[in-house]
Amino acid sequence: MDTEPQLDGDSVANDLDDFDEVVEIEHESLPSDRYFDRELSWLRFNQRVLELGEDRTQPLLERANFLAIFASNLDEFFMVRVAGLKRRIDTGIAVPTNVGRAPSDVLRDIAMKAHELQERHANAFIGSLKPDLDAAGIHVEHWSDLGEDDRLRMREYFSEQIFPVLMPLAVDPAHPFPYISGLSLNLAVRVRNPKSQRQEFARLKVPQNYPRFIKLPDDNSGRLRFIPLEDLIANHLPDLFPGMEVIEHHVFRITRNEDVEIEEDEAENLIQALERELLRRRFGPPIRLEITEDMDPVTLDLLVRELDITEQEVYRLPSPLDLGGLFELAKLPRPDLHYPRHVPTTPVQFQPGEPNTKPDLFRAIAARDVLVHHPYESFATSVQAFLEQAAADPNVLAIKQTLYRTSGDSPIVEALIDAAAAGKQVLALVEIKARFDEQNNITWARKLEKAGVHVVYGLVGLKTHSKLVLVIRQEGGTLKHYSHIGTGNYNPKTSRIYEDMGLFTADDTVGKDLTRLFNELSGYAIEKKFKRLLVAPLHLRKGLVKRIQTEAENARAGKPSGIRIKVNSMVDEQIIDALYLASQAGVPVDVWVRGICSLKPGLEGVSETIRVRSVVGRYLEHSRAFAFHNDGDPAVFIGSADMMHRNLDRRVEALVRLTTPAHITEVQEMFDLAMAETTSSWHLESDGEWSRHSTDDDGRPLDDVQNVIMRTISARKRSTR
């Protein structure tokens, strides 16, 4: 099998040896107002998602999906970020934000921007998406739109399927105000006793185990028709309150603080402590109240008083609330209203040499490093196949893997279980503190333990966010390391919609690095030095800053220079300041960021050579890549770390340096494409606004990054790699 040239492993190792040196950043020349507020920057990211939902050039059901993503994103933002700011205020620990502002001031600005975006979101559904759905034969009806035949059939459906599970809860001296679960839809109902004329209040929870939009009977028109579940229930309230007069009914929804805090140093058993905290999460304080715009003052006053909500935390919106329910409509089987279908290809190195034969992934990886790019290349025929072959191979002695998020029915977990059953040594480092996946991770961690897998939960005070697999295989009397270092989770489901990269290598240097790292993760401390890896929390930031400073030194010496970074978030002040100083030295800096960006590009005398772009599209841009010109000897890394405090200080993250020239070229070409003026993207301006560039001067659509990469990878042939 032919091999490709690679950089010498020893030279790379020597190059990384001094990354634990202290790195000082001289920032006296930088202005004090050099960062954007991270929370407001996140809201602007979600605005980019909303803009795709508003864009009528996008396929119709994809627009519905983007509006649902916006709603889901905003829910999590309130549950975590807004909740964190409120907690700081309530506990008296009013630590300034990343721009030095008081949390109360930031909360006020968040409320203003969130109100604006939620109203815009609701109008996008009512004024644009809903009419376009109607035109496409997909109707979201209201009870008032239905004819008598439909009403009769839906009354029967309500009586038989919904009525038995509803639980109206009265509020009176004998019945205190009920607990309202976070993100549930509820009806606030006011009724009157016709005999005593006394008014009462009741709360009715809309059941969450039913579809959000109930399909209406086929009327032979060829249309698909739906009615919101809460609308169906609201029009049958007399059945729930017989003998009472229904005066008012309104839909409302609350968001609670659902972040989790664990004092690990004091927790004897991390899983038990986390389970207690998850139970407490359900009863976190309310931080947002969404109501329909027609809610009467009496009902609103009662909710505000009982929930202890401020006026700033009330969001008055047109119905329907909770447009996250659009995820259901977005899945309708209408190919004409979706993006064209894309089938991931098998990486060319992992394709069988002969028809009807199974590929030998170990042989392919031993021949040369393999770089895979999901979802353009298949997760199932690369990462999953690698683990399944390792589990079945009698020459494999051990498998070690980090697991941050995965699906409940994961073939990855099953492969580890099969390997343990076959008598192999299997270590799974499970991060049970992965936010909102905690309970799932606890469940399958216990499943792994029962199967004989050695399960560990990482280091106290740190989340293990790195994406690593190490396979030890006996070959000809010696042990060989096969490694995978990725940018994304080992999750077959999200691998279809998350853009990620991963490196397979049999390089002994990487294998020994991972051996030491896994030993440290299952033991007591993080190793300071690695050869081909940069590892947080001890030296990843320092390694990157040193790289950035080297580019600045080269620029000052008149040498070519350049820095390119692709991340989900760019917040870390030390990294940003280092980039500012590199820009002042004349280094061209390209930043490709999906979400938050606190860096200000284009500031005179500070960041004039920095460009920031964002791509939001069919796939969620999730890979992290770092490329440095390095005086003509490109240093390119991929891995799991974003440029945030939590990633660089409180997580175990890993970047690996690419050494195969073709892989380095592939990453550089990806940057070329994303930063090109002919490519559709959002450009960050120096005032913090993002301007969308999607058409040329003649109104023609610009190139779509993801479509171009998809076509390029699909066209690859075995002989060309």
C-alpha positions in Angstrom: 0.0 0.0 0.0 1.4 3.4 -1.0 2.2 5.9 1.7 2.2 9.7 1.9 5.0 11.8 3.2 4.6 13.0 6.8 6.5 15.5 8.9 9.1 13.9 11.1 7.6 13.0 14.5 10.7 13.8 16.4 10.9 17.3 15.0 7.3 17.9 15.9 7.9 16.6 19.4 10.9 18.8 19.9 8.8 21.8 18.7 6.2 21.1 21.4 8.6 20.5 24.3 8.7 24.0 25.7 5.0 24.8 25.7 4.9 24.8 29.5 7.0 27.9 29.7 5.4 30.9 31.2 3.9 33.1 28.5 3.6 36.8 29.3 1.3 39.0 27.2 2.1 42.7 27.2 -1.3 44.3 26.8 -0.6 47.9 27.9 -1.1 49.1 24.3 -4.6 47.7 24.1 -7.7 49.7 24.8 -9.8 48.8 27.9 -13.0 48.3 25.8 -11.5 45.7 23.5 -14.0 42.9 24.1 -17.6 42.3 23.2 -20.0 41.2 25.9 -20.1 37.4 25.6 -23.9 37.1 26.5 -24.9 39.7 23.9 -22.6 38.1 21.4 -24.4 34.7 22.0 -27.8 36.4 21.3 -26.4 37.7 18.0 -25.4 34.1 17.1 -28.9 33.0 17.7 -30.1 35.9 15.6 -28.1 34.4 12.7 -30.0 31.2 13.2 -33.2 33.2 13.1 -32.2 34.9 9.9 -32.0 31.6 8.2 -35.6 30.8 9.5 -36.7 34.1 7.9 -34.8 33.5 4.6 -37.3 32.5 1.9 -34.5 31.1 -0.3 -34.1 28.3 2.2 -36.2 25.1 1.8 -39.5 25.6 3.6 -39.2 22.9 6.2 -35.6 23.8 6.8 -36.9 27.3 7.7 -39.2 25.6 10.2 -36.3 23.7 11.6 -34.2 26.9 12.1 -37.1 28.6 13.9 -37.3 25.5 16.2 -33.5 25.6 16.7 -33.7 29.3 17.7 -36.4 28.5 20.3 -34.5 25.6 21.7 -31.2 27.6 21.8 -32.9 30.5 23.6 -34.4 28.1 26.2 -31.0 26.8 27.1 -29.5 30.3 27.1 -32.0 31.3 29.8 -31.6 28.1 31.8 -27.9 28.4 32.0 -26.5 31.8 31.1 -29.3 34.1 32.4 -29.7 31.8 35.4 -26.0 32.2 36.2 -26.2 36.0 36.1 -29.2 35.9 38.4 -27.5 33.6 40.8 -24.5 35.9 41.0 -26.9 38.8 41.9 -29.0 36.8 44.3 -26.0 35.5 46.2 -24.3 38.9 46.4 -21.3 37.6 44.3 -21.8 40.2 41.6 -18.6 39.4 39.8 -18.2 41.7 36.7 -18.7 40.2 33.3 -15.9 39.8 30.7 -16.3 43.4 29.8 -16.3 44.7 33.4 -20.0 45.3 33.6 -22.3 44.5 36.5 -24.5 41.4 36.0 -27.6 43.5 36.6 -26.7 45.8 33.7 -26.1 42.9 31.4 -29.4 41.3 32.4 -31.2 44.4 31.4 -29.5 44.5 28.0 -30.2 40.7 27.6 -33.9 41.3 28.3 -34.1 44.1 25.7 -32.4 42.0 23.0 -34.2 38.8 23.9 -37.6 40.6 23.8 -36.7 42.0 20.4 -35.6 38.6 19.1 -38.6 36.7 20.5 -41.0 39.1 18.9 -39.2 38.8 15.6 -39.2 35.0 15.9 -43.0 35.0 16.5 -43.6 37.3 13.6 -41.4 35.1 11.4 -43.7 32.2 12.1 -47.0 34.1 11.8 -46.2 36.5 9.0 -43.9 34.3 6.8 -43.5 30.6 7.6 -47.2 29.9 8.3 -48.5 31.4 5.1 -45.8 29.6 3.1 -46.7 26.3 4.8 -50.3 27.0 3.9 -49.3 27.5 0.3 -47.4 24.2 0.4 -50.4 22.3 1.7 -49.3 22.2 5.3 -51.9 24.0 7.5 -51.6 24.8 11.2 -55.2 25.5 12.0 -57.0 27.0 14.9 -60.3 25.7 16.3 -62.1 28.6 14.8 -60.9 27.5 11.3 -62.6 24.1 11.6 -65.8 23.0 10.1 -68.5 21.1 12.0 -67.3 17.7 10.7 -63.8 18.3 11.9 -65.0 19.6 15.3 -67.1 16.5 15.8 -64.2 14.2 15.1 -61.8 16.2 17.2 -64.2 16.2 20.1 -64.3 12.5 19.9 -60.5 12.3 19.8 -60.2 14.7 22.8 -62.7 12.7 24.9 -61.0 9.4 24.2 -57.3 10.2 24.0 -56.6 13.5 25.9 -59.3 14.1 28.5 -58.4 11.1 30.7 -54.8 12.3 31.2 -55.5 16.0 32.0 -55.2 17.2 35.6 -56.7 20.6 36.3 -55.3 22.0 39.6 -57.4 24.5 41.5 -55.8 27.3 43.5 -57.7 28.3 46.6 -57.1 28.3 50.4 -57.2 24.5 50.4 -55.0 24.2 47.3 -51.8 26.2 47.1 -50.4 27.5 43.9 -49.0 24.3 42.1 -45.5 23.7 41.1 -45.0 24.6 37.4 -42.3 22.5 35.6 -39.8 24.3 33.4 -40.5 24.6 29.7 -44.0 23.0 30.1 -46.9 24.6 28.3 -49.8 25.5 30.7 -53.2 27.0 30.6 -54.2 29.6 33.2 -57.9 29.2 33.6 -60.3 31.5 35.5 -63.7 30.1 36.2 -66.8 31.4 38.0 -69.3 29.6 40.1 -72.7 30.6 38.6 -74.4 30.2 42.0 -72.0 32.1 44.3 -70.5 34.2 41.5 -67.1 33.5 43.1 -64.1 33.4 40.7 -61.5 30.7 41.0 -58.1 30.1 39.3 -56.9 26.8 37.9 -53.8 25.7 36.2 -53.9 23.0 33.5 -50.7 21.5 32.2 -50.6 20.6 28.5 -49.3 17.0 28.5 -45.8 16.6 27.0 -46.2 13.0 25.9 -48.4 14.0 23.0 -47.4 15.6 19.7 -47.2 19.4 19.9 -49.3 19.6 16.8 -52.2 17.2 16.5 -52.9 15.9 13.0 -56.4 16.6 11.9 -58.5 14.1 9.9 -57.9 13.7 6.2 -60.5 15.8 4.4 -59.5 14.5 1.0 -58.1 17.8 0.0 -54.5 16.5 -0.2 -53.5 19.0 2.6 -51.8 18.0 5.8 -53.6 19.8 8.6 -52.6 20.2 12.3 -54.0 22.0 15.4 -51.9 23.0 18.3 -52.5 20.7 21.3 -53.2 23.6 23.7 -55.7 25.0 21.3 -57.6 21.7 21.2 -57.6 21.5 25.0 -58.6 25.2 25.4 -61.7 24.6 23.4 -62.9 21.8 25.6 -62.4 23.5 29.0 -66.1 23.2 29.9 -65.6 19.4 30.0 -62.9 19.8 32.6 -64.9 22.3 34.8 -68.5 21.1 34.6 -71.0 23.4 36.2 -68.5 26.3 36.1 -68.4 29.2 33.7 -65.1 29.6 32.0 -64.2 33.3 32.0 -60.7 33.5 30.7 -58.0 31.1 29.6 -54.5 31.9 28.5 -51.4 29.9 27.6 -48.2 30.5 29.6 -44.8 28.9 29.9 -41.9 29.4 32.4 -38.2 28.8 32.2 -36.3 27.8 35.3 -32.7 27.8 36.4 -31.6 24.4 35.3 -27.9 24.7 35.6 -26.2 22.1 37.9 -23.6 22.9 40.6 -21.7 20.2 42.4 -19.1 20.7 45.1 -16.9 17.7 43.9 -14.3 18.1 46.6 -17.0 17.3 49.2 -18.8 14.6 47.2 -17.9 11.1 48.3 -19.8 9.6 45.3 -20.0 11.9 42.2 -22.9 10.0 40.7 -25.0 10.2 43.8 -24.2 13.8 44.3 -25.1 14.5 40.6 -28.4 12.6 40.9 -29.4 14.7 44.0 -28.5 17.9 42.0 -30.5 16.7 39.0 -33.5 16.3 41.3 -33.0 19.8 42.7 -32.7 21.2 39.1 -36.4 20.5 38.6 -37.2 23.0 41.3 -34.9 25.8 40.2 -36.3 29.4 40.5 -38.2 30.8 37.5 -36.2 33.2 35.3 -38.6 33.8 32.4 -42.4 33.9 32.0 -43.8 33.7 28.4 -47.4 34.6 28.1 -49.8 35.0 25.1 -50.3 38.7 24.2 -54.0 38.5 25.1 -53.5 37.6 28.8 -55.7 39.7 31.1 -54.1 41.8 33.9 -55.8 39.7 36.7 -54.3 36.4 35.5 -50.9 38.0 34.8 -50.7 39.6 38.2 -51.5 36.3 39.9 -48.7 34.5 37.9 -46.2 37.2 38.5 -46.9 37.2 42.2 -47.0 33.5 42.7 -43.9 32.8 40.6 -42.0 35.8 42.0 -41.2 37.1 38.5 -40.2 40.6 37.7 -41.7 42.7 34.9 -38.5 42.5 32.9 -38.8 38.6 32.9 -42.3 38.6 31.3 -42.3 38.0 27.6 -45.7 38.8 26.0 -45.9 37.0 22.6 -48.5 36.1 20.0 -49.6 32.5 20.1 -48.6 29.8 19.7 -45.9 29.7 22.4 -43.0 27.2 22.3 -42.2 27.2 18.7 -39.7 24.5 19.5 -42.6 22.3 18.5 -41.8 23.1 14.9 -39.2 20.3 15.1 -42.1 18.0 14.5 -43.3 19.7 11.4 -39.8 20.0 10.1 -39.5 16.2 10.0 -42.5 15.8 7.6 -41.6 13.5 4.7 -41.7 16.2 2.0 -38.4 15.9 0.1 -39.3 18.9 -2.1 -39.3 21.1 1.0 -36.0 19.9 2.5 -32.4 20.2 1.5 -31.4 17.7 -1.2 -30.5 14.4 0.3 -26.8 13.8 1.0 -25.4 10.4 1.7 -22.1 10.5 3.5 -19.3 8.7 1.7 -16.9 6.1 3.2 -13.4 7.7 3.5 -11.4 6.5 0.5 -8.7 4.9 2.7 -11.4 2.8 4.4 -13.1 1.6 1.3 -12.5 -2.1 0.6 -9.9 -3.0 -2.0 -12.1 -5.5 -3.7 -15.9 -5.6 -4.1 -17.8 -7.6 -1.4 -14.9 -7.5 1.0 -14.6 -5.9 4.4 -12.0 -3.2 4.7 -9.1 -3.6 7.2 -9.0 -0.3 9.0 -5.9 -1.1 11.0 -4.0 -1.8 7.8 -5.2 1.4 6.3 -4.2 3.5 9.3 -0.9 1.7 9.7 -0.1 2.8 6.1 -0.7 6.5 6.7 -2.7 8.9 8.9 -6.4 9.2 7.9 -8.3 12.5 8.3 -12.0 12.2 8.2 -14.6 15.0 7.8 -18.1 14.4 9.1 -20.9 14.4 8.1 -19.5 14.5 4.5 -17.7 11.3 5.4 -19.5 8.6 7.3 -19.2 8.2 11.0 -20.5 4.7 10.7 -17.9 3.5 8.3 -15.0 5.2 10.0 -15.2 5.8 13.8 -17.9 3.2 14.5 -16.3 0.7 12.2 -12.9 1.3 13.8 -14.3 0.5 17.3 -16.3 -2.5 16.1 -13.3 -4.0 14.3 -11.2 -3.4 17.5 -13.8 -5.1 19.6 -13.9 -8.2 17.3 -10.1 -8.4 16.6 -8.4 -11.1 18.7 -5.1 -9.2 18.4 -6.5 -6.2 20.2 -5.6 -6.2 23.8 -7.1 -2.9 25.1 -9.4 -0.1 24.2 -9.5 3.2 26.0 -12.0 5.9 25.1 -13.4 9.2 26.4 -17.2 9.7 26.2 -18.7 13.1 26.6 -22.1 12.7 24.9 -23.5 9.8 23.0 -26.9 8.4 22.0 -28.7 6.1 24.4 -28.8 3.2 21.9 -25.2 3.9 20.8 -23.3 1.3 18.8 -20.2 2.9 20.3 -21.3 1.7 23.8 -22.2 -1.7 22.4 -18.8 -2.1 20.8 -17.1 -1.4 24.2 -19.4 -3.9 25.9 -18.6 -6.5 23.2 -14.9 -5.8 23.7 -15.1 -6.4 27.4 -17.2 -9.5 26.9 -14.4 -10.8 24.6 -11.9 -10.4 27.5 -10.2 -7.2 26.3 -9.2 -4.5 28.8 -11.6 -1.7 28.2 -11.5 1.7 29.8 -14.3 4.3 29.3 -13.8 7.7 30.7 -17.4 9.0 31.0 -18.1 12.6 31.6 -21.3 12.5 33.6 -21.4 16.2 34.0 -22.1 16.9 30.3 -24.8 19.6 30.6 -28.4 18.3 30.1 -27.0 14.8 29.3 -26.2 14.0 32.9 -29.0 11.4 33.4 -28.4 9.7 30.1 -24.7 9.4 30.8 -25.3 8.0 34.3 -27.6 5.4 32.8 -25.2 4.0 30.2 -22.2 4.4 32.4 -23.8 1.9 34.8 -24.6 -0.3 31.8 -20.9 -0.3 30.9 -19.9 -1.1 34.4 -22.2 -4.1 34.6 -20.6 -5.4 31.3 -17.2 -5.4 32.9 -15.9 -2.1 31.4 -13.6 -0.1 33.6 -15.6 3.1 34.0 -14.0 6.2 35.4 -15.4 9.7 35.8 -12.3 11.9 35.2 -10.6 14.4 37.5 -12.1 16.3 40.4 -13.0 19.8 39.3 -12.4 19.2 35.6 -14.8 18.0 32.8 -13.2 15.7 30.3 -14.2 17.1 26.9 -11.5 15.7 24.8 -12.5 13.2 22.0 -10.0 10.3 22.2 -9.8 6.6 21.4 -6.7 4.5 21.9 -6.5 0.9 20.7 -3.5 -1.3 21.7 -3.0 -4.2 19.2 -0.4 -7.0 19.3 1.4 -7.3 15.9 4.3 -9.6 15.4 5.3 -9.7 19.1 5.2 -5.9 19.6 2.4 -3.6 20.7 1.1 -1.1 18.3 -1.0 2.0 19.1 -3.9 3.0 16.9 -5.4 6.4 17.9 -8.3 8.6 17.0 -8.4 12.3 18.1 -11.6 14.1 17.1 -13.4 17.4 17.3 -16.8 16.0 18.0 -18.6 13.6 20.3 -18.8 9.9 19.7 -22.5 10.2 18.9 -23.8 8.5 15.7 -27.0 10.6 15.7 -25.4 14.1 15.9 -22.6 13.0 13.6 -25.2 13.3 10.8 -25.8 17.0 11.4 -22.6 18.2 13.2 -19.6 19.2 11.1 -16.5 17.6 12.7 -13.1 16.3 11.9 -11.1 13.4 13.3 -7.6 12.0 12.8 -6.7 8.3 12.8 -3.1 7.5 13.3 -0.8 4.7 14.1 2.0 7.1 15.0 3.8 5.8 18.0 4.4 9.3 19.4 0.6 10.0 19.5 -0.1 6.5 20.9 2.4 7.1 23.8 0.9 10.6 24.4 -2.6 9.1 24.7 -1.3 6.2 26.9 0.1 8.7 29.4 -3.0 11.0 29.1 -5.4 8.1 29.8 -3.3 7.0 32.7 -3.4 10.4 34.2 -7.1 10.7 33.6 -7.8 7.5 35.4 -5.3 8.3 38.1 -4.5 11.6 39.8 -2.9 14.3 37.7 -2.5 15.8 34.3 0.9 15.3 32.6 2.6 18.6 31.8 4.3 17.6 28.6 3.2 15.7 25.5 4.9 15.3 22.2 2.3 15.7 19.4 -0.6 16.9 21.6 -1.5 20.1 23.2 -3.6 19.3 26.3 -5.6 21.6 28.6 -5.8 22.7 31.3 -2.0 23.0 31.9 -0.5 24.0 28.6 -3.0 24.2 25.7 -3.5 28.0 26.1 0.2 28.6 26.6 1.0 26.5 23.5 -1.4 28.5 21.3 -0.2 31.8 22.7 3.4 30.8 22.0 2.4 30.0 18.4 0.6 33.3 18.0 3.6 35.2 19.4 5.9 33.4 17.0 3.8 34.6 14.1 4.1 38.2 15.5 7.9 37.8 15.8 8.1 36.6 12.2 6.0 39.5 10.9 8.2 42.0 12.8 11.2 40.3 11.2 9.7 40.8 7.7 8.9 37.1 7.3 5.6 35.8 6.0 3.1 35.1 8.7 -0.5 34.1 9.2 -3.0 32.7 11.8 -6.2 31.0 11.1 -8.6 29.7 13.8 -11.9 27.9 13.5 -13.8 27.5 16.8 -17.3 27.5 18.2 -16.6 30.4 20.6 -13.8 33.0 20.9 -13.9 34.5 24.4 -10.6 33.9 26.2 -9.0 37.2 26.9 -5.4 36.0 26.8 -5.9 34.4 23.4 -7.7 37.5 22.1 -5.0 39.9 23.4 -2.3 37.7 21.8 -4.2 38.0 18.5 -4.5 41.8 18.9 -0.8 42.1 19.5 -0.1 39.8 16.5 -2.4 42.1 14.4 -0.5 45.1 15.6 2.7 43.4 14.3 1.0 43.0 10.9 0.0 39.3 11.1 -3.0 38.5 8.9 -5.5 36.8 11.3 -8.6 34.9 10.1 -11.2 33.8 12.7 -14.0 31.5 11.7 -16.4 31.3 14.6 -19.9 29.7 14.9 -21.2 31.3 18.0 -19.8 33.7 20.6 -17.0 36.1 19.6 -15.7 38.7 22.1 -12.9 39.7 19.8 -13.4 43.1 18.0 -12.1 43.0 14.4 -11.1 46.1 12.4 -10.2 48.4 15.3 -7.8 51.0 14.1 -4.3 50.4 15.5 -5.5 47.2 17.3 -7.0 44.6 15.0 -7.0 46.0 11.5 -5.6 42.7 10.1 -8.2 40.5 11.8 -11.3 39.2 9.9 -14.1 37.3 11.6 -16.5 35.2 9.7 -19.4 32.9 10.7 -21.1 30.1 8.8 -24.5 28.9 9.9 -26.2 26.5 7.7 -27.5 23.0 7.0 -24.9 21.4 9.3 -23.8 22.8 12.7 -20.1 23.9 12.3 -18.5 22.2 15.2 -14.9 21.4 14.3 -12.0 23.3 15.9 -8.8 23.9 13.8 -5.8 26.1 14.3 -3.3 26.9 11.5 -0.1 28.9 11.8 2.1 29.9 8.8 5.2 29.1 10.9 7.7 30.6 8.4 6.6 28.2 5.6 6.5 25.1 7.8 2.7 25.1 8.5 1.7 24.0 12.0 -1.9 22.8 11.9 -3.9 21.4 14.8 -7.4 20.0 15.2 -9.2 19.0 18.4 -11.9 19.6 21.0 -11.1 23.0 22.5 -12.9 26.2 22.1 -11.3 29.5 23.2 -13.2 29.9 26.4 -12.1 29.9 30.1 -14.0 26.7 30.8 -12.3 24.8 27.9 -8.8 26.1 28.7 -8.9 26.1 32.5 -11.6 23.7 33.7 -11.7 20.9 31.1 -9.4 18.3 29.7 -9.1 19.1 26.1 -6.7 17.9 23.4 -5.4 19.2 20.1 -3.3 17.0 17.8 -0.9 18.4 15.2 -1.4 17.2 11.6 1.7 16.0 9.9 0.5 14.7 6.5 0.9 17.4 3.9 -2.4 16.5 2.2 -4.2 16.9 5.5 -2.6 20.3 6.1 -3.6 21.4 2.6 -7.1 20.2 3.2 -7.5 22.3 6.3 -5.9 25.3 4.6 -8.3 25.0 1.6 -11.2 24.8 4.0 -10.1 28.2 5.5 -9.6 29.6 2.0 -13.1 28.7 1.1 -14.7 30.0 4.3 -12.9 33.4 4.2 -13.4 34.0 0.5 -15.5 37.0 -0.6 -17.3 34.7 -3.0 -18.5 32.5 -0.1 -21.8 33.1 1.8 -21.1 34.0 5.4 -21.7 36.6 8.1 -19.0 39.2 8.7 -18.4 40.6 12.2 -18.2 44.4 12.2 -16.2 46.4 14.7 -19.5 47.6 16.4 -20.5 44.0 17.2 -23.1 43.6 14.5 -23.0 40.7 12.0 -23.7 41.6 8.4 -24.9 38.7 6.1 -23.2 38.3 2.8 -25.2 35.8 0.8 -25.5 37.3 -2.7 -23.2 39.0 -5.1 -23.7 42.5 -6.6 -26.0 41.0 -9.2 -28.1 39.2 -6.6 -26.7 35.7 -7.4 -26.2 33.4 -4.4 -22.7 33.1 -3.2 -21.0 29.8 -2.7 -22.2 27.7 0.2 -19.2 26.3 2.2 -21.0 23.1 3.1 -22.2 22.4 -0.4 -18.8 23.0 -1.8 -17.1 20.7 0.7 -19.8 18.1 0.2 -19.2 18.0 -3.6 -15.4 18.0 -3.2 -15.4 15.0 -0.8 -18.1 13.1 -2.8 -15.9 13.4 -5.9 -12.8 11.8 -4.3 -11.5 8.7 -5.8 -9.3 6.1 -4.1 -6.5 6.7 -6.5 -6.3 10.4 -5.8 -5.7 10.1 -2.0 
